[in-house]
C-alpha cells in the first residue's frame, strides 16, 4: 500500500510540474527513396507537425527543430500522382515522452519520368586578370556533364558553365574545383535539374600579357632596272604593321624590313606581296605580308615625282 501511494503521489506531482501540452512546428518535408527512373515534379516544401507530451519535454524537443525529421518514402512508386503518409522521426531521447503528428497525415506527390542530356561545360569568367597579365587556355576536367530531370526542365538548359572569378586572383595560376551551373538561353539559372558531376576542376596558367606596337615597314630592294629605266616611286601597303612581344623588346624596334625585292631586269611597273621579316621573339598581329608596288618609268615617259609611301584602303 505504501508503494502504491508513493507511485500515485509521484505521478500527481510530475503531472503538476509538467502538464501535457502541445506545440505546432513547421518543418521541411524530405522526399526519400525516389526510384532511379523518376523525378519529383510536385511536392509540398513544408509540413506542420504537432508535438504533444509533457511541457518540459515538448519545449526541449521544440528547441531543436533541426533534430526532428518529416519525410515521405517513395520506394517502388512509378511516375504519376501519389498520396503518401508523412512519417515523423523524433530524437531517440524523446521516444515515449513526446509524440509528433503530421498535419495533414498524408500529402500529394507527383512523379515524372527522368530524362538526361550530356552537355559541354563552358568556362564563364567574372572579372579580369591582374594588370599586365592574361590567362592561358583553360584546362577543364571533366569537360562534359550530365543534366537530368523532367523533360521540360532539361530542355530548358541551353548550356553548362563553371563560373570563375578572375578579378581577385593573385599573380599565379588558377587551380581548383568550381560549381557547374545549368543556364537557360537568357543566362538565368535553370532550377529543377541535377548536374552530375556537380563540380569541375579548372586549371589556368597566369601569363605575362604581351604588348604591341606599330612599326614602319622598310622595303629591301636589290639591284636597279637596266639603263635607261628608272624607279619613279615605291608604295608599301600597309605602311606600318603591329608587332607583339615583350615590352622591353618592343622598345628597341622601330622598323621591320621585308624580304629582298629584285629590281634587276625590271622594265615595267609591278606589284607583289612581300613577307615582312620579324625577329624570332616577336610576332606580327595582322599577318606576315604587305603589298608592294614599284613604278618604273621608261625613257619615253616623264619621270614621276617621288612620293612618300601612302596607305590605301
Backbone bond lengths (Angstrom), bond angles and torsions (degrees), N, CA, C in turn:
res aa  C-N    CA-C-N  psi(-1)  N-CA   C-N-CA  omega(-1)  CA-C   N-CA-C  phi
1 X - - - 1.466 - - 1.531 111.61 -
2 X 1.323 115.44 -38.51 1.469 119.31 178.90 1.533 110.64 -63.95
3 X 1.359 116.38 -41.39 1.467 120.28 179.38 1.518 110.85 -64.54
4 X 1.343 117.71 -42.98 1.456 120.97 179.85 1.521 110.77 -63.44
5 X 1.342 115.77 -42.61 1.461 119.02 179.02 1.525 110.76 -63.00
6 X 1.362 116.13 -40.13 1.472 119.94 179.91 1.527 110.99 -62.85
7 X 1.347 117.60 -41.21 1.466 121.32 179.57 1.525 110.51 -63.78
8 X 1.337 115.98 -43.38 1.468 119.56 179.46 1.520 110.40 -62.27
9 X 1.336 116.06 -44.71 1.471 119.70 -179.92 1.539 110.24 -62.44
10 X 1.350 117.16 -41.42 1.470 120.64 -179.42 1.528 110.92 -63.84
11 X 1.347 115.52 -44.72 1.460 119.49 179.99 1.513 111.03 -63.34
12 X 1.324 117.00 -40.97 1.460 120.71 -179.57 1.523 110.76 -65.40
13 X 1.352 114.86 -42.89 1.469 118.71 -179.97 1.530 111.26 -66.55
14 X 1.322 116.80 -40.52 1.468 121.10 179.58 1.522 111.07 -64.32
15 X 1.338 115.80 -39.73 1.461 120.37 179.42 1.518 110.43 -67.59
16 X 1.313 115.61 -35.51 1.455 118.85 -179.56 1.517 112.17 -70.83
17 X 1.343 116.63 -37.25 1.457 120.17 -179.02 1.529 111.65 -78.91
18 X 1.326 117.92 -31.39 1.458 121.01 -177.77 1.514 109.54 -135.90
19 X 1.328 118.38 76.31 1.468 121.08 -179.41 1.522 110.77 -66.09
20 X 1.317 116.64 159.08 1.473 120.89 179.34 1.525 109.62 -72.75
21 X 1.338 113.82 132.55 1.464 120.71 179.76 1.519 108.24 -135.67
22 X 1.303 115.49 172.25 1.468 121.23 175.66 1.527 109.35 -135.92
23 X 1.348 115.10 145.12 1.458 120.96 176.80 1.517 109.03 -136.88
24 X 1.311 114.28 144.10 1.464 119.64 -178.11 1.528 109.55 -106.16
25 X 1.331 115.90 129.42 1.464 122.37 176.60 1.521 109.06 -119.61
26 X 1.316 115.88 152.36 1.467 120.48 170.59 1.521 107.60 -112.17
27 X 1.330 115.32 118.05 1.459 121.50 -174.67 1.525 110.56 -118.12
28 X 1.316 116.72 152.05 1.469 119.39 174.78 1.531 110.17 -66.31
29 X 1.335 115.50 142.24 1.466 120.55 179.56 1.521 109.07 -95.24
30 X 1.314 115.92 123.01 1.453 122.33 -179.79 1.529 109.31 -97.35
31 X 1.335 115.87 130.46 1.471 121.36 178.71 1.522 107.58 -103.18
32 X 1.331 116.80 119.21 1.464 120.94 -173.45 1.533 111.29 -119.92
33 X 1.333 113.16 161.55 1.469 122.22 172.47 1.528 112.84 58.97
34 X 1.342 116.95 40.47 1.467 119.85 175.61 1.525 108.47 -72.70
35 X 1.329 116.87 132.07 1.462 121.07 -178.70 1.531 110.44 -62.92
36 X 1.359 117.34 148.04 1.469 120.74 -174.44 1.523 114.48 -55.03
37 X 1.314 118.60 -34.01 1.464 120.13 -176.53 1.508 114.45 -88.08
38 X 1.346 117.28 7.13 1.465 120.82 -175.97 1.526 110.18 -122.60
39 X 1.326 114.32 161.32 1.456 121.65 175.55 1.523 107.46 -141.96
40 X 1.335 116.62 143.76 1.457 121.62 -179.97 1.527 109.21 -75.13
41 X 1.335 116.00 122.21 1.464 120.52 178.60 1.522 112.09 -103.44
42 X 1.326 117.56 -22.61 1.462 120.64 179.82 1.525 109.21 -153.18
43 X 1.348 115.56 128.55 1.472 121.02 178.00 1.515 108.37 -165.19
44 X 1.344 117.95 146.00 1.472 119.71 175.70 1.522 110.31 -62.09
45 X 1.314 115.94 142.23 1.464 119.88 179.30 1.526 111.39 -81.28
46 X 1.344 116.36 -30.52 1.460 120.15 -178.86 1.530 109.17 -135.98
47 X 1.339 114.91 167.31 1.464 121.22 177.66 1.527 107.70 -147.87
48 X 1.338 116.55 148.50 1.458 120.79 176.81 1.528 109.67 -82.28
49 X 1.327 116.09 141.64 1.463 122.38 176.95 1.524 107.44 -129.45
50 X 1.329 115.25 126.87 1.462 121.19 179.70 1.524 109.04 -99.19
51 X 1.333 116.15 116.11 1.461 121.98 177.43 1.523 108.89 -93.02
52 X 1.348 116.32 132.18 1.459 121.16 179.30 1.523 109.57 -134.18
53 X 1.323 115.62 142.07 1.451 121.17 179.14 1.507 110.04 156.08
54 X 1.325 115.37 -165.83 1.452 119.70 177.23 1.520 110.87 -61.39
55 X 1.335 114.59 146.45 1.460 118.73 -175.02 1.523 112.70 -57.20
56 X 1.322 115.08 -43.58 1.469 118.75 -178.82 1.519 111.32 -61.72
57 X 1.342 116.47 -45.61 1.456 120.04 -177.67 1.534 111.88 -70.83
58 X 1.317 117.41 -38.77 1.467 120.08 179.18 1.528 110.55 -64.55
59 X 1.338 115.44 -43.57 1.465 118.52 179.06 1.524 111.38 -63.99
60 X 1.330 116.94 -37.31 1.471 119.93 178.77 1.524 110.71 -66.34
61 X 1.346 117.09 -41.94 1.461 120.30 179.76 1.523 111.10 -67.41
62 X 1.346 115.86 -40.81 1.460 119.65 -178.94 1.515 112.05 -68.73
63 X 1.314 118.05 -21.84 1.458 121.31 179.71 1.522 111.99 -72.45
64 X 1.348 116.98 -17.11 1.463 121.30 179.42 1.530 109.41 -126.26
65 X 1.349 117.31 68.79 1.471 119.25 -177.01 1.524 113.20 -64.74
66 X 1.336 117.87 -25.67 1.470 120.01 -179.85 1.524 111.90 -66.20
67 X 1.347 117.13 -19.22 1.467 120.94 -179.95 1.517 112.06 -84.84
68 X 1.345 117.11 -7.90 1.463 121.62 179.51 1.534 108.24 -102.06
69 X 1.306 118.06 131.74 1.456 121.85 -178.79 1.523 110.03 -118.61
70 X 1.331 114.15 140.82 1.462 121.61 173.29 1.521 107.07 -125.39
71 X 1.338 117.19 126.53 1.459 119.25 -174.55 1.518 110.68 -150.45
72 X 1.351 114.30 166.09 1.463 122.16 171.88 1.523 107.43 -122.19
73 X 1.303 116.77 147.67 1.465 123.29 -178.35 1.524 108.38 -109.60
74 X 1.347 116.09 115.45 1.457 121.25 -176.66 1.526 112.99 -104.38
75 X 1.307 117.63 20.66 1.464 120.30 179.09 1.531 110.02 -56.54
76 X 1.335 116.11 130.56 1.455 122.09 176.68 1.513 115.48 79.91
77 X 1.336 118.52 2.57 1.449 120.76 -177.91 1.533 110.68 -90.83
78 X 1.347 115.88 131.54 1.459 121.74 179.02 1.524 109.70 -89.98
79 X 1.333 116.32 -179.96 1.452 120.13 179.51 1.519 110.26 -63.47
80 X 1.320 116.56 146.07 1.452 122.43 -177.66 1.511 110.96 134.10
81 X 1.322 116.24 -170.04 1.462 121.76 -178.96 1.526 109.83 -99.56
82 X 1.345 114.62 134.93 1.461 120.41 -178.93 1.527 108.81 -135.38
83 X 1.322 116.08 142.73 1.468 122.06 172.72 1.523 106.45 -104.66
84 X 1.334 115.52 112.89 1.453 120.59 -170.60 1.526 111.66 -115.05
85 X 1.346 116.82 142.04 1.476 120.24 175.88 1.529 110.52 -70.97
86 X 1.318 115.48 142.39 1.465 121.98 177.67 1.523 108.71 -91.13
87 X 1.319 116.26 129.18 1.460 122.26 -179.53 1.526 108.37 -106.49
88 X 1.333 116.39 131.74 1.464 121.63 179.52 1.520 108.68 -113.48
89 X 1.311 115.83 130.34 1.460 121.80 177.99 1.532 108.91 -117.87
90 X 1.335 115.58 124.43 1.457 121.86 176.15 1.525 109.92 -100.28
91 X 1.318 118.47 158.46 1.474 120.04 175.28 1.524 110.74 -57.54
92 X 1.334 115.90 149.55 1.466 120.75 -175.55 1.525 112.77 -57.26
93 X 1.290 118.01 -32.39 1.459 120.44 -177.43 1.518 113.77 -66.85
94 X 1.354 117.73 -14.65 1.460 120.67 -177.96 1.524 112.07 -106.21
95 X 1.338 117.36 3.85 1.459 120.78 -179.96 1.533 110.60 -60.80
96 X 1.325 117.37 126.09 1.459 122.56 -179.26 1.501 113.75 83.99
97 X 1.328 118.22 -11.15 1.457 121.67 -178.99 1.526 111.71 -104.49
98 X 1.338 115.44 -34.84 1.458 121.17 -179.56 1.513 108.29 -131.59
99 X 1.318 116.98 137.84 1.466 121.54 175.36 1.525 109.22 -108.93
100 X 1.329 115.26 146.03 1.459 121.01 178.28 1.509 109.65 -121.11
101 X 1.330 117.02 118.34 1.457 121.81 -176.98 1.521 109.21 -116.50
102 X 1.349 117.75 121.76 1.467 119.27 178.08 1.520 111.17 -73.90
103 X 1.326 115.68 144.47 1.470 121.40 178.44 1.526 108.03 -131.48
104 X 1.350 118.82 108.74 1.465 127.41 -0.35 1.528 111.23 -75.85
105 X 1.303 115.54 170.88 1.466 119.67 -177.37 1.522 111.91 -78.85
106 X 1.346 118.13 -19.06 1.464 123.04 179.43 1.524 109.69 -132.32
107 X 1.330 115.55 148.19 1.466 120.57 -179.79 1.525 109.05 -134.10
108 X 1.345 117.76 150.01 1.472 120.53 177.43 1.523 110.85 -81.64
109 X 1.316 116.20 136.42 1.475 123.46 177.25 1.521 107.43 -129.02
110 X 1.326 116.13 134.18 1.453 119.46 176.63 1.527 109.43 -116.08
111 X 1.333 115.44 130.59 1.459 122.24 178.76 1.522 110.17 -111.80
112 X 1.313 115.52 143.35 1.461 121.58 174.98 1.513 110.17 -122.90
113 X 1.326 115.57 165.74 1.462 119.59 178.49 1.532 109.71 -75.58
114 X 1.314 115.28 136.61 1.462 120.72 -178.89 1.524 110.52 -84.73
115 X 1.340 116.67 133.30 1.462 121.97 172.87 1.525 107.36 -121.38
116 X 1.322 116.31 163.90 1.463 119.49 -179.12 1.518 110.98 -147.14
117 X 1.333 114.39 154.12 1.467 122.81 176.41 1.519 108.56 -137.29
118 X 1.315 115.07 148.64 1.465 120.79 175.06 1.519 108.49 -105.47
119 X 1.331 116.67 123.94 1.457 121.82 -176.38 1.524 110.18 -127.06
120 X 1.320 114.51 154.28 1.465 121.26 175.98 1.524 109.76 -74.02
121 X 1.322 116.34 143.19 1.466 121.72 177.18 1.527 108.40 -93.21
122 X 1.329 116.46 125.32 1.460 121.85 177.55 1.530 109.44 -103.85
123 X 1.319 115.62 149.07 1.456 121.07 177.50 1.522 108.47 -92.80
124 X 1.323 116.64 124.62 1.462 122.36 179.43 1.527 108.06 -111.26
125 X 1.341 115.45 113.84 1.457 120.31 -176.09 1.522 110.39 -88.19
126 X 1.333 115.40 135.33 1.450 122.77 174.98 1.524 106.95 -118.44
127 X 1.329 116.77 121.22 1.456 119.82 -176.99 1.516 111.42 90.61
128 X 1.319 115.81 -172.46 1.460 122.88 -176.96 1.524 109.76 -131.00
129 X 1.343 117.12 153.77 1.467 119.10 176.38 1.518 110.70 -68.56
130 X 1.327 118.00 166.91 1.465 120.23 178.51 1.521 111.60 -56.73
131 X 1.320 115.58 152.41 1.467 120.95 -178.62 1.527 109.76 -58.97
132 X 1.333 115.29 133.34 1.453 120.57 179.81 1.515 114.40 88.94
133 X 1.355 116.62 3.45 1.461 120.21 -178.36 1.524 109.71 -130.82
134 X 1.303 115.07 161.17 1.460 121.80 173.10 1.525 108.10 -144.94
135 X 1.337 115.53 156.45 1.449 120.25 179.82 1.527 110.62 -90.60
136 X 1.325 115.06 142.60 1.453 120.14 174.76 1.520 110.84 -76.23
137 X 1.319 116.27 -172.99 1.459 121.25 -178.60 1.526 110.27 -63.32
138 X 1.353 118.13 132.78 1.472 120.13 179.77 1.527 111.73 -71.06
139 X 1.322 115.70 140.65 1.460 122.27 175.66 1.529 107.44 -113.92
140 X 1.341 115.96 107.12 1.454 122.42 -172.52 1.517 110.13 -110.01
141 X 1.344 116.60 132.58 1.462 121.17 179.44 1.536 109.77 -141.39
142 X 1.360 117.24 119.86 1.457 126.29 -2.92 1.531 110.26 -76.29
143 X 1.318 115.76 166.98 1.457 119.81 -179.66 1.525 112.48 -92.52
144 X 1.344 117.24 -8.48 1.460 121.43 -179.59 1.524 109.22 -136.40
145 X 1.337 115.82 156.55 1.462 121.45 178.93 1.526 109.28 -142.92
146 X 1.335 115.29 161.34 1.467 121.99 -177.93 1.524 108.83 -103.08
147 X 1.334 116.38 128.16 1.457 123.16 175.69 1.521 107.65 -103.94
148 X 1.339 117.69 127.41 1.462 121.37 -178.47 1.516 110.11 -132.10
149 X 1.328 114.81 151.02 1.460 121.96 -179.62 1.515 109.29 159.55
150 X 1.312 116.76 -158.67 1.459 119.43 176.15 1.525 109.49 -72.68
151 X 1.325 115.56 159.32 1.463 119.83 -179.37 1.520 110.88 -59.12
152 X 1.329 116.61 -38.91 1.471 120.17 -179.27 1.516 111.56 -61.59
153 X 1.340 116.26 -46.84 1.460 119.95 -177.80 1.526 112.01 -71.72
154 X 1.328 116.70 -42.57 1.467 119.61 -178.28 1.524 110.48 -64.52
155 X 1.325 118.11 -39.92 1.464 120.99 179.46 1.520 112.63 -68.39
156 X 1.323 116.83 -18.87 1.470 120.25 178.13 1.522 112.36 -79.44
157 X 1.335 117.71 -11.49 1.463 121.40 -179.33 1.528 109.17 -81.83
158 X 1.324 116.21 120.90 1.466 121.28 179.11 1.522 112.20 -95.26
159 X 1.325 117.33 -30.42 1.465 120.29 -177.67 1.522 109.50 -162.94
160 X 1.317 114.49 162.36 1.464 122.22 173.42 1.519 107.91 -112.61
161 X 1.320 117.21 135.42 1.458 120.82 -178.79 1.525 110.00 -131.77
162 X 1.320 114.66 145.67 1.462 122.49 169.59 1.515 106.32 -109.27
163 X 1.328 117.17 107.19 1.463 122.01 -175.60 1.532 109.15 -79.20
164 X 1.341 115.42 125.93 1.469 121.35 -177.04 1.524 108.34 -124.64
165 X 1.321 116.89 121.55 1.460 121.92 177.30 1.527 108.25 -87.28
166 X 1.336 116.02 108.27 1.466 120.62 -178.07 1.516 112.29 -96.08
167 X 1.340 116.77 -8.38 1.455 119.16 -175.04 1.513 113.56 -64.84
168 X 1.324 116.73 -36.81 1.455 119.55 -176.70 1.506 114.11 -97.31
169 X 1.333 116.65 12.14 1.464 118.85 -177.23 1.516 110.91 -72.47
170 X 1.328 117.38 135.44 1.465 119.51 174.70 1.512 110.09 -73.02
171 X 1.319 115.60 175.55 1.464 119.57 179.36 1.518 109.29 -72.24
172 X 1.304 115.36 81.50 1.456 122.38 -179.54 1.505 109.48 -172.19
173 X 1.320 117.40 -175.13 1.453 121.17 -177.13 1.517 110.76 -84.55
174 X 1.348 115.47 160.64 1.459 122.53 172.58 1.521 107.28 -98.36
175 X 1.313 116.61 126.73 1.461 121.23 -177.73 1.524 107.47 -147.97
176 X 1.340 116.21 102.61 1.458 118.62 -178.19 1.511 112.11 -175.80
177 X 1.324 115.92 179.20 1.462 123.43 179.53 1.518 109.35 -99.85
178 X 1.342 115.85 135.91 1.457 121.28 -177.01 1.522 109.74 -129.66
179 X 1.330 115.23 142.60 1.459 122.30 -178.33 1.525 110.12 -66.67
180 X 1.336 115.84 135.03 1.467 121.66 177.77 1.530 107.68 -94.15
181 X 1.329 116.36 124.87 1.463 122.59 -174.65 1.525 109.59 -114.12
182 X 1.336 115.75 135.49 1.464 121.43 175.55 1.515 108.68 -87.42
183 X 1.338 117.10 126.02 1.454 122.35 -178.80 1.520 110.78 -120.90
184 X 1.338 115.15 149.10 1.453 121.29 174.43 1.515 110.93 -88.15
185 X 1.341 116.09 -173.88 1.465 120.38 -178.59 1.513 112.31 -63.40
186 X 1.327 116.76 -29.07 1.462 120.87 -179.88 1.518 113.04 -86.79
187 X 1.326 116.93 2.82 1.463 120.68 179.85 1.510 114.38 84.96
188 X 1.342 117.51 -0.49 1.456 120.55 179.12 1.530 111.18 -79.54
189 X 1.331 115.29 153.03 1.458 121.57 179.95 1.531 109.47 -69.27
190 X 1.337 117.12 128.61 1.461 122.33 178.18 1.526 108.38 -91.35
191 X 1.331 116.47 117.00 1.464 121.36 179.43 1.532 109.45 -92.26
192 X 1.319 115.29 164.50 1.459 120.29 177.00 1.510 114.53 86.46
193 X 1.348 118.25 11.03 1.460 121.24 177.26 1.523 108.83 -125.70
194 X 1.318 115.36 155.40 1.460 121.91 174.05 1.519 109.10 -107.31
195 X 1.321 116.21 139.01 1.466 121.96 178.17 1.520 108.08 -114.94
196 X 1.339 115.85 125.60 1.469 121.41 -179.00 1.529 109.85 -125.89
197 X 1.334 118.54 120.59 1.469 127.50 -2.80 1.526 111.34 -75.48
198 X 1.326 115.70 162.18 1.452 120.65 -177.96 1.523 112.13 -74.19
199 X 1.336 117.11 -25.37 1.461 120.62 -177.82 1.526 110.28 -130.22
200 X 1.324 114.96 155.75 1.464 121.79 175.95 1.527 108.09 -127.63
201 X 1.328 114.97 147.12 1.474 120.00 -179.70 1.524 109.22 -91.71
202 X 1.328 115.55 127.94 1.469 121.34 -178.00 1.516 110.16 -121.25
203 X 1.335 114.24 135.41 1.468 120.26 173.76 1.525 108.63 -131.77
204 X 1.341 115.57 128.95 1.461 121.43 176.75 1.522 109.04 -139.04
205 X 1.318 114.87 132.25 1.456 119.78 177.88 1.530 109.63 -84.97
206 X 1.324 116.61 137.20 1.461 122.16 175.27 1.518 108.29 -90.43
207 X 1.327 116.12 116.72 1.452 121.76 -174.95 1.525 110.72 -113.78
208 X 1.312 115.67 152.11 1.457 119.73 175.25 1.522 109.17 -68.00
209 X 1.312 116.53 126.72 1.464 121.07 -176.33 1.523 110.07 -73.88
210 X 1.328 118.12 129.32 1.464 119.88 177.94 1.521 111.05 -71.14
211 X 1.331 116.20 148.08 1.466 121.61 176.13 1.522 109.00 -95.56
212 X 1.321 116.35 170.03 1.466 120.77 179.31 1.518 109.63 -135.70
213 X 1.316 114.06 157.01 1.462 120.01 -178.89 1.517 109.13 -155.85
214 X 1.328 116.64 142.22 1.472 121.25 176.34 1.521 108.59 -89.17
215 X 1.338 117.03 128.00 1.469 122.35 179.15 1.522 108.78 -127.01
216 X 1.326 116.20 155.76 1.465 121.58 -179.37 1.526 110.38 -78.45
217 X 1.338 113.92 152.83 1.461 121.25 176.82 1.516 108.27 -103.15
218 X 1.313 115.81 128.07 1.466 121.84 179.02 1.524 108.86 -109.95
219 X 1.345 116.39 123.08 1.463 120.88 -178.92 1.529 110.29 -78.90
220 X 1.305 115.34 128.53 1.459 121.74 178.65 1.528 108.02 -97.22
221 X 1.336 116.73 108.20 1.465 121.24 -179.24 1.525 109.45 -106.43
222 X 1.332 115.06 147.08 1.465 121.53 -179.49 1.531 107.88 -125.75
223 X 1.324 116.13 126.75 1.456 120.53 176.59 1.522 112.99 80.48
224 X 1.330 114.49 -177.70 1.454 122.57 -178.78 1.527 109.20 -136.51
225 X 1.354 117.15 153.37 1.466 118.34 174.47 1.526 109.81 -61.77
226 X 1.314 117.84 154.39 1.472 119.88 179.73 1.536 110.64 -66.13
227 X 1.327 116.47 145.02 1.466 122.25 178.72 1.518 109.22 -63.02
228 X 1.302 118.75 134.74 1.471 130.01 14.54 1.517 113.41 -102.97
229 X 1.378 120.04 19.83 1.459 122.32 179.48 1.524 109.69 -75.30
230 X 1.340 114.09 148.13 1.462 120.09 -178.41 1.534 110.39 -138.22
231 X 1.322 114.60 153.16 1.468 120.50 173.85 1.522 107.37 -80.45
232 X 1.357 115.88 119.85 1.462 119.63 -179.57 1.526 112.51 -92.52
233 X 1.334 117.28 -31.37 1.472 118.95 178.91 1.528 109.56 -163.47
234 X 1.315 115.35 157.75 1.467 122.89 177.23 1.527 107.63 -133.32
235 X 1.323 116.56 129.67 1.463 121.61 177.81 1.531 109.42 -122.93
236 X 1.316 115.59 135.86 1.460 122.07 177.38 1.528 107.93 -120.96
237 X 1.301 116.16 127.42 1.463 120.77 -179.94 1.541 109.66 -129.75
238 X 1.319 117.55 118.45 1.468 128.29 -2.55 1.517 111.91 -80.38
239 X 1.322 114.94 163.24 1.461 119.01 179.20 1.516 112.49 -72.72
240 X 1.354 116.21 -32.15 1.459 120.90 -177.76 1.522 109.73 -123.48
241 X 1.304 115.24 154.42 1.461 122.50 175.10 1.517 108.30 -129.08
242 X 1.334 116.06 154.18 1.465 121.29 179.37 1.520 109.58 -93.96
243 X 1.331 115.10 124.87 1.459 122.06 -178.18 1.526 108.01 -108.99
244 X 1.340 115.69 137.27 1.459 121.81 -177.89 1.529 108.75 -118.14
245 X 1.322 115.82 135.63 1.458 119.92 179.16 1.515 110.90 176.17
246 X 1.301 116.25 -167.27 1.458 121.21 179.09 1.523 109.59 -70.35
247 X 1.346 117.14 140.74 1.472 119.85 -175.54 1.519 113.50 -56.13
248 X 1.327 116.78 -42.97 1.467 118.22 -177.52 1.530 112.21 -66.40
249 X 1.330 116.13 -27.03 1.474 119.41 178.13 1.527 110.78 -78.36
250 X 1.322 116.79 -37.97 1.465 120.07 -178.84 1.524 112.15 -65.00
251 X 1.325 117.04 -30.09 1.465 119.66 -178.94 1.518 112.19 -60.91
252 X 1.325 117.55 -22.44 1.458 121.24 -176.95 1.523 113.15 -93.41
253 X 1.331 117.08 -2.12 1.464 120.22 -175.55 1.522 109.13 -112.99
254 X 1.329 117.33 122.98 1.467 122.52 176.47 1.520 112.09 -120.42
255 X 1.356 117.46 -22.38 1.470 121.89 -176.58 1.519 108.83 -144.48
256 X 1.313 115.56 143.67 1.454 121.87 172.57 1.524 108.91 -121.70
257 X 1.325 115.95 137.51 1.463 120.96 -179.50 1.529 109.90 -92.45
258 X 1.317 114.33 158.45 1.453 120.57 176.01 1.520 109.69 -95.10
259 X 1.331 115.65 173.61 1.458 119.42 169.64 1.525 108.85 -65.80
260 X 1.331 119.18 153.47 1.467 121.12 -177.39 1.532 112.04 -60.74
261 X 1.338 114.25 139.40 1.473 121.49 174.17 1.526 107.55 -112.22
262 X 1.299 116.19 120.09 1.475 122.04 -175.86 1.525 110.48 -82.38
263 X 1.365 116.53 124.33 1.462 121.64 179.24 1.524 112.89 -104.20
264 X 1.313 117.16 -9.67 1.468 119.61 179.72 1.527 109.27 -61.74
265 X 1.310 115.41 138.01 1.470 124.26 178.38 1.521 112.80 69.25
266 X 1.349 118.07 10.52 1.458 120.75 176.95 1.535 108.83 -87.53
267 X 1.322 116.71 125.09 1.466 121.18 179.65 1.524 111.70 -124.53
268 X 1.328 118.04 0.77 1.453 121.72 179.70 1.532 110.06 -133.64
269 X 1.330 114.31 155.14 1.458 120.50 175.93 1.521 109.63 -63.16
270 X 1.341 116.90 139.20 1.457 119.62 -178.75 1.534 110.04 -145.69
271 X 1.359 114.70 158.51 1.465 122.19 174.93 1.518 108.51 -130.31
272 X 1.319 117.01 145.43 1.454 120.94 177.33 1.524 109.67 -160.25
273 X 1.342 115.17 158.98 1.465 121.16 175.33 1.513 109.15 -85.51
274 X 1.311 115.62 135.47 1.461 121.35 -177.05 1.524 108.20 -129.30
275 X 1.306 116.04 135.86 1.464 120.38 -179.16 1.518 111.11 -78.24
276 X 1.338 115.33 137.62 1.460 121.98 175.22 1.524 108.06 -89.69
277 X 1.298 115.80 131.92 1.467 120.67 -176.82 1.524 108.98 -92.98
278 X 1.329 116.55 117.19 1.462 122.24 178.21 1.519 109.21 -108.32
279 X 1.331 118.60 145.22 1.465 120.78 176.39 1.526 110.67 -59.24
280 X 1.329 117.22 156.43 1.474 120.31 -177.01 1.522 114.18 -58.67
281 X 1.338 117.91 -28.65 1.455 120.18 -176.58 1.528 113.23 -92.20
282 X 1.339 116.83 7.39 1.456 121.18 178.18 1.524 109.43 -126.80
283 X 1.327 116.50 153.88 1.465 121.10 177.52 1.519 109.11 -129.28
284 X 1.333 114.86 155.34 1.454 121.54 177.77 1.528 109.02 -96.76
285 X 1.326 116.60 128.46 1.465 120.68 -174.11 1.517 112.76 -75.38
286 X 1.346 118.33 -29.85 1.471 121.00 -172.31 1.518 113.78 -114.28
287 X 1.303 118.77 25.23 1.459 120.69 179.50 1.515 111.86 105.18
288 X 1.307 115.23 161.24 1.466 120.61 -173.31 1.519 114.06 -95.51
289 X 1.344 119.48 -1.51 1.468 120.74 -172.08 1.521 111.58 -119.78
290 X 1.333 114.66 147.87 1.464 123.06 171.35 1.527 107.88 -125.07
291 X 1.330 115.56 161.66 1.463 121.16 178.83 1.519 109.04 -100.11
292 X 1.336 116.17 126.22 1.466 122.39 -177.57 1.529 109.20 -115.31
293 X 1.334 116.23 131.79 1.469 122.34 175.15 1.519 108.37 -121.31
294 X 1.331 116.93 120.45 1.468 123.06 179.16 1.523 107.25 -112.12
295 X 1.344 117.10 119.47 1.452 121.83 179.08 1.522 109.06 -97.43
296 X 1.327 114.96 124.97 1.470 121.52 -178.36 1.523 108.29 -114.37
297 X 1.321 115.37 124.48 1.462 121.70 -179.85 1.526 109.93 -90.86
298 X 1.344 115.06 134.62 1.470 120.38 176.99 1.525 109.61 -87.02
299 X 1.331 119.56 165.67 1.479 121.57 -178.74 1.516 112.29 -59.52
300 X 1.332 118.03 -28.49 1.463 120.23 -177.54 1.510 112.44 -83.87
301 X 1.341 119.07 -11.60 1.462 122.82 -177.70 1.514 110.15 -101.23
302 X 1.329 116.69 142.38 1.471 118.22 174.00 1.522 109.53 -67.11
303 X 1.281 115.95 142.84 1.464 119.85 -177.55 1.517 109.74 -71.89
304 X 1.324 116.46 126.19 1.464 120.61 -179.69 1.512 110.32 -69.30
305 X 1.326 116.32 141.51 1.468 118.10 178.58 1.523 111.43 -62.14
306 X 1.298 114.52 139.89 1.468 118.63 -180.00 1.520 109.42 -62.79
307 X 1.312 116.58 139.96 1.467 120.78 -179.77 1.519 109.17 -132.44
308 X 1.283 113.93 152.44 1.459 118.64 177.16 1.521 108.83 -70.88
309 X 1.304 117.12 146.77 1.457 118.86 175.13 1.529 110.29 -55.01
310 X 1.309 115.35 138.48 1.469 119.69 -177.63 1.523 109.46 -124.17
311 X 1.334 114.47 154.73 1.451 121.16 178.77 1.515 108.76 -97.11
312 X 1.322 116.38 126.02 1.465 121.10 178.48 1.509 109.22 -111.48
313 X 1.315 115.94 142.46 1.458 120.15 177.01 1.512 109.75 -72.32
